[in-house]
Amino acid sequence: MTVPARRIRGYVPLERTRGWVRSPLLEFDDLVGRMEGLLESTVGGAAPLNGPTAWAPLADVTETDDAFKIEVELPGVKPEDVDVEVNGQELLVTGEIKEKEREGIVRANTRRTGHFEYRMLLTGEVDTENVEATMSDGVLSITAHKAEATKPRHIEVKASNDGDGNG
């Protein structure tokens, strides 16, 4: 039985050299390229069964002692078109940017439209009753306060009474 050869766009096979390869990551890159080709050949560019896939907006995440602060770029999105959910450690921001009706011929169309989804797993439990979200100048700002159990606690070190230092 013969297996058809598949041509993968942008994939260049790794040329093996004798002895030590200068970059040990070359073989890993080759493996990743083969895996991408396999996925593309099996599922290809077919549309998912449940409609078009969502795109992920850009975001910055910072952590302080008592909260996580997330800023998500959503230019042109109205607050009523955004949904924010927090469940345990998972944060989910979803919504849709609707495409505008235009007159005439569209010569360029590079702005993102359609469903978006930003999902992240926070490094600690969040007090779900104490999450705030505001929208200003196309940036969604979320402050998710940490649950009391996950906040860092400062422990005071006390000197022992005996002079030997063994506590």
Long-range contacts (C-beta under 8 A, 24 or more apart in sequence): 6-37, 6-41, 8-33, 8-36, 8-37, 8-40, 8-41, 9-40, 11-36, 11-37, 52-114, 52-115, 54-94, 54-114, 54-115, 54-116, 54-117, 55-112, 55-114, 55-115, 55-116, 55-117, 56-116, 56-117, 56-118, 56-119, 57-93, 57-116, 57-118, 59-118, 59-120, 61-120, 63-123, 65-151, 65-152, 66-145, 66-146, 66-151, 67-143, 67-144, 67-145, 67-146, 68-122, 68-124, 68-126, 68-142, 68-143, 68-144, 68-146, 69-141, 69-142, 69-143, 69-144, 70-120, 70-140, 70-141, 70-142, 70-143, 70-144, 71-139, 71-140, 71-141, 71-142, 72-118, 72-139, 72-140, 72-142, 73-138, 73-139, 74-116, 74-135, 74-138, 74-139, 74-140, 75-138, 76-111, 76-138, 77-135, 77-138, 77-140, 79-135, 82-133, 82-135, 82-140, 84-131, 84-133, 84-140, 84-142, 86-126, 86-128, 86-131, 86-144, 87-128, 88-125, 88-126, 88-128, 89-121, 89-122, 89-123, 89-124, 89-125, 89-126, 90-119, 90-120, 90-121, 90-122, 91-118, 91-119, 91-120, 91-121, 91-122, 91-126, 91-142, 91-144, 92-117, 92-118, 92-119, 93-117, 93-118, 93-119, 93-140, 93-142, 94-118, 124-150, 125-149, 125-150
